[in-house]
Amino acid sequence: MKIFLIGYMGCGKSLWGKIVAEHYGFRFIDLDTLIEEREKLSVPEIFAKYDELGFREREHEALQSISDAGNFIVATGGGAPCFNKNMEEMNRRGTTLFIECSPQLLRDRITESDTERPLVKNFSQEELLNYIVSHLQHRIPFYEQSHYKLVSGNLELDDFTAILDPVINS
């Protein structure tokens, strides 16, 4: 069973990926962490060295490398579904679950996070919100291709198991 969690940065993919993987006894893979381990560079360093296009190529390669590996839940990067036909590939290889979040909640989570986010690191609160709203207009059509969707905010494990139990047990 292959489950891909998708959604914008800050929606909770990594947090929930770990929790849900542990619940099912599946392996958890954070795609950004996998890329960092391969490159021996952090995501911000990869962006600085190779620009976004170089990062997206590495992201696609990492996604391809795990596509046939046993039972897992993978937290993709926020842009992963939007490049190199990755969304089509994830839908073909497994089950995709979009974690949707309001732009305001995304801004708050990104601002409060210790994770450095290269695409938004120099924005004020208002600029960040405007960027998220604009960026989501491009990304939502990709995210909406997912098999399932949950709306973030007050998610609980039961929200995930209600969707995933029938998929896993079929």
C-alpha positions as CSV (number, residue, x, y, z in Angstrom):
1,M,0.0,0.0,0.0
2,K,1.4,3.4,-1.0
3,I,-0.2,6.5,0.4
4,F,0.9,10.0,-0.7
5,L,0.0,13.0,1.5
6,I,-0.2,16.1,-0.6
7,G,-1.0,19.8,0.1
8,Y,0.6,23.1,0.6
9,M,3.5,23.7,2.9
10,G,2.3,24.0,6.5
11,C,-0.8,21.8,6.0
12,G,0.5,19.0,8.3
13,K,1.7,16.4,5.8
14,S,4.8,15.5,7.8
15,L,3.1,15.6,11.2
16,W,0.2,13.5,10.1
17,G,2.3,11.2,7.9
18,K,4.3,10.1,11.0
19,I,1.1,9.6,13.1
20,V,-0.8,7.7,10.4
21,A,2.2,5.5,9.4
22,E,2.8,4.5,13.0
23,H,-0.9,3.7,13.4
24,Y,-0.8,1.3,10.4
25,G,2.7,0.0,11.0
26,F,3.8,1.5,7.7
27,R,7.1,3.1,6.8
28,F,7.1,6.9,6.9
29,I,9.0,8.8,4.2
30,D,9.4,12.6,4.2
31,L,10.3,13.4,0.6
32,D,12.2,16.5,1.5
33,T,14.3,14.6,4.1
34,L,15.0,11.9,1.5
35,I,16.3,14.5,-0.9
36,E,18.4,16.2,1.8
37,E,20.0,12.8,2.7
38,R,20.8,12.1,-1.0
39,E,22.2,15.5,-1.7
40,K,23.9,16.0,1.7
41,L,22.4,19.5,1.6
42,S,19.3,21.1,3.2
43,V,16.4,22.0,1.1
44,P,17.3,25.8,1.3
45,E,20.9,24.9,0.3
46,I,19.6,22.9,-2.7
47,F,17.4,25.8,-3.8
48,A,20.4,28.1,-3.4
49,K,22.8,25.9,-5.3
50,Y,20.4,24.5,-8.1
51,D,17.5,26.9,-8.0
52,E,13.9,25.7,-7.9
53,L,14.1,23.8,-11.2
54,G,17.1,21.8,-9.9
55,F,15.3,21.0,-6.7
56,R,12.2,19.8,-8.7
57,E,14.3,17.5,-10.7
58,R,15.8,16.0,-7.5
59,E,12.3,15.8,-6.0
60,H,11.0,13.8,-9.1
61,E,14.0,11.4,-8.9
62,A,13.4,10.8,-5.2
63,L,9.7,10.2,-5.8
64,Q,10.5,7.7,-8.5
65,S,12.9,5.9,-6.3
66,I,10.4,5.1,-3.6
67,S,7.4,4.4,-5.8
68,D,7.7,0.6,-5.7
69,A,8.9,0.2,-2.1
70,G,6.5,-1.8,0.2
71,N,3.9,-0.2,2.4
72,F,4.6,3.4,3.1
73,I,3.1,6.8,3.7
74,V,5.0,9.6,2.1
75,A,4.8,13.3,2.9
76,T,5.5,15.1,-0.3
77,G,6.7,18.6,-0.6
78,G,4.0,21.2,-1.3
79,G,5.1,21.6,-4.9
80,A,5.7,18.0,-5.7
81,P,2.3,17.3,-7.3
82,C,2.7,20.3,-9.6
83,F,5.8,19.3,-11.5
84,N,7.1,16.6,-13.8
85,K,3.7,14.8,-13.9
86,N,4.3,13.7,-10.3
87,M,0.6,13.9,-9.4
88,E,-0.3,11.6,-12.3
89,E,2.4,9.2,-11.2
90,M,1.3,9.2,-7.5
91,N,-2.3,8.6,-8.5
92,R,-1.2,5.7,-10.7
93,R,1.1,4.1,-8.1
94,G,-1.0,4.5,-4.9
95,T,-3.6,6.5,-3.0
96,T,-3.3,10.2,-2.8
97,L,-4.8,12.3,0.1
98,F,-4.9,16.1,-0.1
99,I,-4.8,17.9,3.2
100,E,-6.5,21.2,2.5
101,C,-5.9,24.2,4.7
102,S,-7.1,27.9,4.6
103,P,-4.5,30.4,3.5
104,Q,-4.7,32.2,6.9
105,L,-4.0,28.9,8.8
106,L,-1.1,28.1,6.4
107,R,0.4,31.5,6.9
108,D,0.2,31.1,10.7
109,R,1.7,27.7,10.6
110,I,4.5,28.7,8.2
111,T,5.3,31.8,10.3
112,E,5.4,29.8,13.6
113,S,7.4,26.9,12.1
114,D,11.2,26.4,12.7
115,T,11.5,25.0,9.2
116,E,13.2,27.3,6.7
117,R,11.0,27.6,3.6
118,P,13.1,29.0,0.7
119,L,10.1,30.1,-1.4
120,V,8.7,32.4,1.4
121,K,11.6,33.3,3.7
122,N,11.7,37.0,3.1
123,F,7.9,37.9,3.2
124,S,6.0,40.0,5.7
125,Q,2.8,38.5,7.2
126,E,0.7,40.3,4.6
127,E,3.0,39.5,1.7
128,L,3.1,35.8,2.8
129,L,-0.7,35.6,2.9
130,N,-1.0,37.2,-0.6
131,Y,1.7,34.8,-1.9
132,I,-0.1,31.8,-0.5
133,V,-3.4,32.8,-2.0
134,S,-1.8,33.4,-5.4
135,H,0.3,30.3,-5.2
136,L,-2.7,28.1,-4.3
137,Q,-4.5,29.2,-7.4
138,H,-1.8,27.4,-9.4
139,R,-1.5,24.4,-7.1
140,I,-5.1,23.6,-6.2
141,P,-5.9,22.1,-9.7
142,F,-3.1,19.6,-9.0
143,Y,-4.1,18.9,-5.4
144,E,-7.7,18.5,-6.5
145,Q,-6.7,15.5,-8.6
146,S,-6.1,13.5,-5.4
147,H,-8.2,10.5,-4.6
148,Y,-9.3,11.9,-1.2
149,K,-9.3,15.2,0.6
150,L,-9.4,16.2,4.3
151,V,-9.7,19.8,5.5
152,S,-7.1,20.7,8.1
153,G,-7.7,22.7,11.2
154,N,-8.8,20.2,13.8
155,L,-7.9,16.9,12.3
156,E,-7.7,13.8,14.3
157,L,-6.4,10.3,13.5
158,D,-10.0,9.1,13.1
159,D,-10.4,11.5,10.1
160,F,-7.6,9.6,8.3
161,T,-8.6,6.1,9.3
162,A,-12.2,6.8,8.1
163,I,-10.8,7.3,4.6
164,L,-7.8,4.9,4.7
165,D,-9.2,1.8,6.5
166,P,-11.5,0.9,3.6
167,V,-8.6,1.5,1.1
168,I,-6.1,-0.5,3.1
169,N,-8.6,-3.3,3.9
170,S,-9.9,-3.7,0.3
